Amino acid sequence: MPVSVRLPTIMRTHAGGNSEVTAEGSTVGEVVEDLIRQFPGIAANLRSPEGGIHKFVNLYVNDEDIRYLDKLDTKVGAGDQIAILPAVAGGAA
């Protein structure tokens, strides 16, 4: 079923400049795979060399961090929204 996915700025260039796209799946993992199938350029910013999600990328379903749910096995359905947020570090030295 279709799920809305909010993309961070760094991934938007790979999705035609869109800040939000639709992807299919019944779990977060399935939605991520469909997202990468539709927009292959996103994979480098999302997927680690081992095939999982980069440690510095956080995924949220309806504002809930999937690390505290069922991770990539978290169920999603019509009307749900997944937000992809890369961690940001920095500051004055």
VOKE-401969 format. One line per field, with one value per residue: residue number from 0; x, z, y of N, C-alpha, C, CB in turn; residue in three letters. Coordinates in steps of 0.02 Angstrom, whole numbers, plus 50000, padded with zeros to 5 digits. Atoms other than C-alpha are relative to their C-alpha. Glycine has a CB too. Layout:
N
nr <- (NUM:...)
n.xx <- (X:...)
n.zz <- (Z:...)
n.yy <- (Y:...)
ca.xx <- (X:...)
ca.zz <- (Z:...)
ca.yy <- (Y:...)
c.xx <- (X:...)
c.zz <- (Z:...)
c.yy <- (Y:...)
cb.xx <- (X:...)
cb.zz <- (Z:...)
cb.yy <- (Y:...)
rest <- (ALA:...)
This chain:
93
nr <- (0:1:2:3:4:5:6:7:8:9:10:11:12:13:14:15:16:17:18:19:20:21:22:23:24:25:26:27:28:29:30:31:32:33:34:35:36:37:38:39:40:41:42:43:44:45:46:47:48:49:50:51:52:53:54:55:56:57:58:59:60:61:62:63:64:65:66:67:68:69:70:71:72:73:74:75:76:77:78:79:80:81:82:83:84:85:86:87:88:89:90:91:92)
n.xx <- (50041:49959:49980:49966:49931:49969:49929:49957:49976:49946:50028:50050:49974:50008:50072:50029:50008:50058:49987:50041:50017:50040:49969:50043:49974:50038:49952:49952:49949:50028:50006:49932:49981:50037:49972:49937:50016:50025:49950:49938:49948:50010:49969:49935:50011:50044:49978:49930:49966:50022:50068:50050:50007:49944:50011:50015:50066:50055:50065:50057:50067:50047:49960:49972:49936:50007:49953:50037:50057:49974:49948:50023:50060:50057:50057:50027:50061:50025:50005:49940:49947:49931:49954:49929:49961:49929:49974:49957:49951:49958:49999:49937:49945)
n.zz <- (50000:50006:49940:50014:49975:50001:50015:49982:50057:50035:50042:50045:50069:50031:50005:50040:49960:49955:49928:49978:50052:49978:50012:49981:49954:49938:49946:50017:50043:50068:50027:50017:50062:50056:50009:50035:50067:50039:50002:49983:49974:49928:49964:49972:49940:49954:49985:49981:50042:49979:50025:49954:50001:49969:49929:49990:50029:49955:50033:49955:50026:49964:49948:49952:50021:50010:49956:49939:50021:50025:50049:50069:50002:49977:50047:50024:50039:50034:49957:49959:50030:49979:50009:50000:49973:49986:49942:50017:49948:50017:49952:49995:49969)
n.yy <- (49941:49939:49964:49937:49998:49933:50005:49944:49962:50034:50054:49973:49996:50066:50012:49946:49939:50007:50007:50056:50047:50057:50065:50056:50050:50009:49988:49947:50030:50007:49932:49978:50035:49971:49933:50008:50024:49942:49946:50035:49956:49992:50056:49982:49960:50035:50068:50010:50049:50067:50010:49972:49928:49965:49986:49929:49985:50019:50008:49990:50014:49957:49966:50049:50027:50072:50036:50017:50040:50063:49983:50004:50042:49961:50002:49936:50007:49940:49941:49992:49960:50015:49944:50019:49944:50014:49965:49943:49985:49943:49945:49964:50038)
ca.xx <- (50000:50060:50153:50212:50401:50477:50651:50793:50868:51020:50907:50787:50900:50881:50691:50662:50677:50525:50523:50392:50363:50255:50323:50242:50263:50188:50347:50476:50604:50489:50455:50642:50671:50534:50603:50775:50697:50609:50754:50918:51026:50953:51037:51210:51139:51028:51109:51269:51402:51337:51163:51075:51031:51176:51197:51184:51014:50860:50690:50526:50350:50221:50354:50404:50586:50589:50737:50612:50480:50519:50659:50644:50506:50394:50223:50156:49991:49892:49901:50065:50213:50397:50523:50707:50822:51011:51100:51190:51349:51461:51487:51626:51793)
ca.zz <- (50000:49965:50101:50099:50119:50167:50096:50165:50051:50008:49932:49839:49687:49656:49666:49541:49675:49770:49958:49973:49869:49878:49896:49918:50057:50216:50319:50328:50248:50099:50078:50080:49946:49836:49863:49805:49657:49602:49639:49632:49670:49846:49891:49920:50049:50132:50124:50211:50121:50220:50146:50298:50335:50371:50559:50537:50451:50562:50502:50582:50555:50603:50708:50800:50786:50712:50824:50967:50866:50758:50658:50472:50513:50578:50496:50391:50304:50201:50275:50366:50336:50343:50370:50328:50432:50419:50580:50574:50670:50678:50764:50810:50853)
ca.yy <- (50000:50177:50269:50449:50472:50640:50662:50766:50898:50791:50655:50769:50789:50602:50615:50755:50889:50823:50841:50704:50548:50392:50216:50045:49920:49849:49873:50012:49895:49860:50046:50082:49949:50022:50197:50139:50047:50207:50324:50224:50377:50383:50218:50295:50416:50287:50116:50064:49959:49809:49833:49905:50084:50203:50228:50416:50405:50403:50342:50394:50327:50457:50546:50385:50331:50155:50110:50104:50010:49857:49940:49898:49772:49912:49894:50038:50067:50189:50363:50332:50446:50397:50536:50511:50620:50613:50657:50824:50859:51008:51171:51288:51213)
c.xx <- (50044:50011:50037:50069:50026:50075:50039:50027:50052:49974:49952:50023:49991:49926:49965:49987:49941:50021:49960:49982:49957:50038:49953:50035:49957:50046:50047:50053:49975:49993:50068:50022:49964:50025:50065:49988:49978:50053:50068:50055:49995:50040:50066:49993:49962:50029:50074:50032:49979:49929:49945:49993:50061:49983:49981:49934:49946:49935:49945:49936:49952:50033:50027:50063:49995:50048:49966:49935:50028:50052:49972:49938:49938:49946:49979:49938:49981:49991:50060:50051:50067:50041:50071:50039:50072:50022:50047:50047:50040:49998:50068:50052:50035)
c.zz <- (50000:50066:49978:50032:49993:49993:50025:49937:49959:49953:49946:49928:49963:49990:49964:50039:50049:50072:50029:49940:50029:49983:50027:50049:50062:50061:49978:49952:49928:49967:49978:49935:49939:49985:49960:49928:49956:49988:50021:50030:50075:50039:50034:50064:50055:50023:50016:49953:50016:49977:50046:49990:50034:50073:50013:49968:50048:49960:50052:49964:50043:50062:50054:49971:49995:50043:50064:49984:49978:49945:49929:49992:50025:49946:49982:49958:49967:50049:50044:49962:50030:49986:50005:50023:50012:50061:49976:50059:49978:50054:49999:50035:50052)
c.yy <- (50062:50035:50063:49999:50071:49993:50060:50033:49962:49945:50026:50004:49934:49982:50058:50064:49997:49992:49942:49957:49945:49937:49946:49955:49995:50006:50057:49973:49994:50069:50026:49967:50029:50070:49997:49975:50059:50053:49971:50045:50011:49948:50020:50041:49963:49934:49997:49949:49928:49985:50025:50075:50031:50016:50072:50021:49974:49998:50005:49981:50040:50030:49953:49970:49923:49959:49977:49962:49932:50010:49994:49956:50037:50002:50071:49986:50065:50057:50011:50042:49979:50062:49973:50061:49980:50040:50055:50013:50061:50052:50033:49958:50043)
cb.xx <- (49953:49968:50046:49959:50046:49982:50010:50059:50030:50048:49965:49978:50074:50033:49969:49936:49991:49958:49983:49936:50065:49930:50070:49979:50072:49965:50041:50034:50020:49932:49967:50050:49986:49925:50012:50047:49944:49941:49980:50028:49995:49926:50013:50041:49963:49934:49985:50006:50075:50004:49990:50019:49933:50018:50063:50056:49992:49994:49996:49997:49983:49937:49958:49947:50057:50009:50061:49983:49960:49943:50062:50055:50011:50022:49941:50053:49943:49933:49939:50031:49988:50028:49987:50024:49968:50044:50037:49958:50047:49979:49983:49990:50050)
cb.zz <- (50060:49951:50047:50026:49963:50065:49925:50046:50024:50050:50043:50023:50000:50044:50070:49971:49956:49978:50037:50036:49966:49968:50034:49938:50019:50000:50018:50064:50026:50003:50052:50057:50006:50016:50068:50038:50003:50036:50048:49939:49966:50017:49953:49949:49981:49967:49940:50074:50007:50076:49987:50073:50035:49961:50040:49972:49929:50059:49961:50025:50002:50021:50032:50017:50049:49928:50017:50040:49941:49973:50009:49955:50042:50019:50029:49959:50043:49963:50041:50019:50011:49962:50054:49929:50065:49939:50048:49983:50014:49934:50071:50036:49948)
cb.yy <- (50000:50048:49955:50061:49949:50040:49992:49977:50065:49969:49950:50068:50021:49946:49990:49977:50058:49940:50064:50026:49971:50000:49996:49961:50016:49932:49936:50028:49933:49965:50047:49984:49925:50002:50034:49952:49946:50031:50059:49967:50066:49995:49943:50039:50063:49988:49954:49976:50006:49993:49929:49985:50024:50065:49983:50042:49969:50048:49933:50074:49923:49960:50053:49944:50021:49982:50044:50063:50035:49957:49953:49974:49937:50073:49961:50040:49975:49985:49994:49932:50075:49937:50056:49975:50026:50017:49951:50063:49938:50029:49974:50067:49976)
rest <- (MET:PRO:VAL:SER:VAL:ARG:LEU:PRO:THR:ILE:MET:ARG:THR:HIS:ALA:GLY:GLY:ASN:SER:GLU:VAL:THR:ALA:GLU:GLY:SER:THR:VAL:GLY:GLU:VAL:VAL:GLU:ASP:LEU:ILE:ARG:GLN:PHE:PRO:GLY:ILE:ALA:ALA:ASN:LEU:ARG:SER:PRO:GLU:GLY:GLY:ILE:HIS:LYS:PHE:VAL:ASN:LEU:TYR:VAL:ASN:ASP:GLU:ASP:ILE:ARG:TYR:LEU:ASP:LYS:LEU:ASP:THR:LYS:VAL:GLY:ALA:GLY:ASP:GLN:ILE:ALA:ILE:LEU:PRO:ALA:VAL:ALA:GLY:GLY:ALA:ALA)
